[in-house]
């Protein structure tokens, strides 16, 4: 789902795993100091070594190491701040921004390292504050740094389909659309995940620098609960571009609606969870406008829609032109203009002959019944023609084997 305009606000969100963070540690220049006890003078910037380089702190005082130097400027937003301690155990760690944000993070099981689980916001002054306890007692750390500033033209925003809370059909792919191109597909893909209950194997496929899809190896299991985590805030997209915002989406898979259309017999068999509900007489594309065979997925629904032949390359005034204001119960199957819809003008041919310009037509009553049953993501499998469905013509994800689909991953 693309946006009509790019959002100005940025939203802070958590979600990166520690495994991914390890590869990013060390950005921005490190500082290692042995912190002074809280009773020492200069506690506002505790940990500065003495002029001759020797620590003035007693033995057993915790030593802090922060991977961003004190007073650093233009720190890349892709930096994952880390705070480590030796000769002690970390207590509280907080990285707070001048914009009022607090950077989320996690401490390892040994209490030795805290690592941020999100990137930095652009143009923000951050304060790092930490405490630790060692044999010599408690010590503290405080430092400040400023992140690089970015314009919106240096940040790419992800839009996600399905929508949060939506119930979809078993053929619905996860679609992430970026408003500015991502050059480093692999780096972004490391920060994009899809999980489900029950668990199902799947893969990403990059259709372009601005669009990535994810699908399971086979149709979703009916009733699946799916979570999509696009944790690309601050992630380096390449060519001076960074992820603008994280997106976390949860959706549900409904009943397994699979409709099987045979263009030779002019029939559609409607299955729900494996049970045949009805067989509907239909008509598909006539010679010169042959309907594509392959797996299609319902993309959107309209109770009424204007259909004009000029939008599919048939010029106005030609013998095949048409302009119908109120085609009822229309469900889009391809970007190129194939729909399932009510076609009262062709009832005599439905179940008998193919007379349409590529759409699948049926009676008003049958179209209404099917429209009410259907949802975005339901599967329509076509056979009986020699014109194949294109992989990128709508939600054509199921027209590649899973092996071929997996090859479209950047990882």
N, C-alpha and C positions, 0 to 999 in steps of 0.2 A: 504494500500500500504506500504509494508515494505521497509526499507532502506538497502542498501548493506553495508553501513558503517555509524558509528555514527558521527554526526556533532560536531566539536570542538567549533565553536563560539556559544555564547548564544545571543539571541535577546530579548531586553526588550520590554514588551508589557503591555497594560493596559486592564482592563475589569472586575474586580471583583466587585460585588455589595456590598453596605454598609451593607446589611443584613448579608452577609457572613463574613464581616470583624469584626463585633461585637464579634463573638465567638473567634476571634484570638487576640483581644486587650489584652494588659497586658504582652505579651511575652518580655523577655529580662530585666525586672527589671525597675521600674519607678523612676522618679526623679521629685520632686515638688520644685520649687524655685520661689520666687517673684523677678521678673527681675528688674534690676536697670534702671533708666532713661538713655537715650542715652548719656546725658552729664556727667554721672558718670564715674569715672576711672574704668579700667578693663572691658571695654565694650566687648572685644574679647571673654570673657567667662562670660557674664553678668548673674546675678541671683544668685551668690554664697551667702549663708547666712553669717552673721557675726559670729565670733568665738564662741560667747555665744549662738548661735542658733536663735537669734532674727533678723528679717529682718531689713536691714538698709534703705529700700525703704519707701517712704511716703505712708500713707493710700490712697487707690484708685489706686495704681499702679497694673497693670495686673500681675497675677501669672501664670506661665507656668507649665504644667505637660507633660513630654515626657515619653513614655512607654519604652524607652531604656536609660539606665543610661549613664552618661558621661564617655567616655573613655572605655566603655564596649568592650570586645573582644569576638570572637567566638559567635556572636549573630546569632541564627538560621536563615537561609534564609527564613523560613516560617513566620518570624515576619512581621506583618503589622504595620509599624511605625505610631504612632498617636501623635499629639500635641494638647493639650487642654489648655484653658485659663479660669481663673476666674477673676472677677473684670475687665472685658474688652472684647473687640471684636477682633478676629484675623484679621490681615492684610495679608501680604505676608508670605507664608510658602514654603520653598524649602529644599528638601533633595537631595543633590548632591553627586555623587560618584567620587572616584579617577579615575575611568575608563571613566569619561566624561559623564556618564549617569545622568539623573535627574529622581527621583522616582515620578511617577504620583500619584495624590491623589485628594481628594475632601473635601471641607469644608461643614459642615452641615448648615442648613438654619438659625440657630441662630448665626452663626459665632463663636461658642464656641469650636469646635473640627475639626481638619483636620486629615484625615485618608488616608494612602497610599492605592492605589488600585492595588498594585502589591507587590510581595515578593522581597527580596533582591537578588542581584547578589553575588556569592560566592567570598570570599577573597577580598572584596572592603572596603576601608575606606570611610565612609559617614560623611558628615557635615550637621547638622540640623540647619537651620537659619530661624527665625520667628520674626514677629513683631505683636504688638497688641496695641490697644488704649483703655485707661480707663479714669476715672475722673481726674487722676493726669497727664494725658498726654500719650505719646507713650512710649513703652518699647520694648526691643528686647531680643532675645535668640540666643545663639550659643553653639553647643556641637558637639562632634565627637564620633564615635564608629566604630568598624570593624566587618564585618560579617564573619561567619565561612567559611573556605576554603573547597572546595569539588573537588574530582576528577570526571572524566566522569563516572566512575564506581559507583558513588554515585548519579547519575542523570539519570532519565528516559526520553526519548524523544518521543513525540507523532507524529505519521504519521496519516494523515486523508484522507479518501476517502468519497465522490468524491473530485476531485481536484478543486482548486479555479477557478471559472469561467466556470466550466464544465456544460453542459446540459445533464441530465440523464433521464431515464425512471421512471415511477410512482412506480416501485417496488424497487428502489435503497435505501438500508439502509445507514445510516451514520456509518462509520467504523473507530474506533480509535484503532491504534495498538501501543503498547508501546514496546520499545526495551529492557527494563528491567522490571521485574514483579512488579506490584502494589499490595501491601498487603492490604492497607486501601482503598478498593473500595468506601466506603461511602464518605470519605473525598475528594477523587478525583471527584466523581460524583457531589458533591456540587459545583464544579468549572467547570462543563461541561454542556453546554446548547445548545439546538437547538430551533430556532424560525423560523416562516414562515409567509408569506403573500400569501394567507389567512392563519390565524392561524389554526393549526391542533394538536389535542391531540396526544401525543406519549410517549414513554418510552425508557429508556436505558435497555440493557440486557448484563450482563457480561458473555461472553463465557469462559473466562479464566482470569488469572492475567495479561495477556498481550493484551487482546482484548475485547473491549466493542462496542456494536452496539446500534443504536437508529433507531426506525421506528415509523411512525404514526400508529394510531389504524387501519386504512384501507389505501389502496393505496393512494399515494400522489395525490392531485388534480392537473390536468394538468395546467401548467403555474405558479405553485408556485415558489416564491422566498424564498430561504432558507439560513439562516445564522447559522453557527456552531462556537461556542466560546469555545475553550478548554483552559481555563485560569488557567493552573496548574503550572506556573512558581513559584518555591519555595515552592509549596505545599508538605506537608509531605506525602510520599507514604507508610510509614511504613518500618521497618527493616533498618533504616538509609539511606533511599533513598528519593530523592526529585524530583519534577517535574523540567525539564530542560528548557522548553520554552513554551510560549503560542502559540496557533495556531488559527487564525481566517479565516474561509473559507466561501465563498458565492457561491452558485450554483443555477441553475434553473432547474425546472422539465419541460420536453417537453410534446409533445402529449401523450395521454394515449394509448400506444401500448400494447395490450393484445392478446396473441396467444394461442388458445385452441387446444390441441392435443388429439385426441382420438385414442389410440393404437388399439382398436377393429375395428374401421372403417377405420383406416389408413389415416386419414384426419387431416389437420391443418387448422383451421379457423383463419384468420388474421383480427383483429379489430383495428381500430384507432378512439379514442374518441367515442366509442360505435358503430361505423359504420363498417359493414363487408366489407372489401376490396376484399379479395380473399379466396377461399378454395383450399388448395394445397394438392395433393396426396403425401403421405410420407410413409416411412417404419421406424419402431422402432425395439427394440431388440427382437431377437428370443429366444426360450427356452434355458435356461442356461445363457442368457445375457439380461434378461428382463429389459426394461427401467423403471425407477422409476416413480410412480404416485405421484402427489403433485404439489406444486407451486415452480417453479424455476425462476431464474432471470439471464439475460444475464450478464456475468461477464467481458468478453473481446472478441474482434473480431480480426480475422486474415484473410487477403485476401488469404493467402496460408499458410498451416501448415503441417509439417511432423507428421504423426501418426504411432506410433509403438506399437504393441500389448504388448511388454514387459513392457511398462509404466503402463499398467492396469492389470498386473499379468498373461498375457498369454505368455508362454515361446516361444522363437524363435524355429522354426522347428516343432512346434506342429501343429496339424490339423487345429487349429483356428488362427494360428499366421498370422500377416500381418505387412507390413512396407511400407507405402505409402508416398512418398516425398512431394507431392504437393496437398493435399486435399484443395479444394477451398472453400472460403466463410464460414469459420469455426467460430462458435460463441460458446464459452464455457458456459455451464450451471452448472457444478458441479466440485468440486475438484477431484472427482474420475474419470473424463474423459468423461462425457457425453457432446456431442456437437450437434448443428444443423449444417449441412454442405451439400455441393454438393456431390452427390453419383451417378455419371453417370453409374457405374457398376450395379446398382440395379434398374434402371428405370422401367424395366418390372415388378418388384414386388411392386413398389410404388403405393399406393392406393389399393393394393391387399393382401399383406402378410408382416409379420415382419421378416426381414432377417438380420438385422444388429447385431453388438456386443454391442448394447445399445444406440448408437447415433441415431439421427433423420435425415434420409437421404432424399434428394429430388433432382430433376433435376438441372442441372447447371443454367438454366435460372431462375427457381423459387428461387434457393438459392441466385443468384445474386440480384434479386429483393428484397428479404427479407433482405439480408445483407445491401443493400443501405438504406432501410427503418429504420433499427434497430439502437439502441444505447445501451450503457451500462445502466442497470437498467430496461430494458423492461421485461415484465412479460410473462412467458410461463407456462400455466396451463395444466398439464397432467392428463388424466384419462384413465381407461381401463386396468390397470394391478394390480396385487396383491402385488407389491413390492413398499413400501412407500419411499418417499423422506426423507432423514435424515435432521434434523434441522441444523446441523453444516457442511453439505456437500456443500460448496459454500455459496451463499447468500440465505440460507434456512429459513430466518427470518419469512416468511409468513406461515410456516407449524406449528405454534403454534397459539392458540387463543390469542387475545390481553390480556386477563386476565392472561393466563399462561406466556405470554411474560413479562408483567409488574412485575410478581413475580421474574424475573431475575434482577430487579433493586436492588441496594444496599440501597436504601432509602425507 
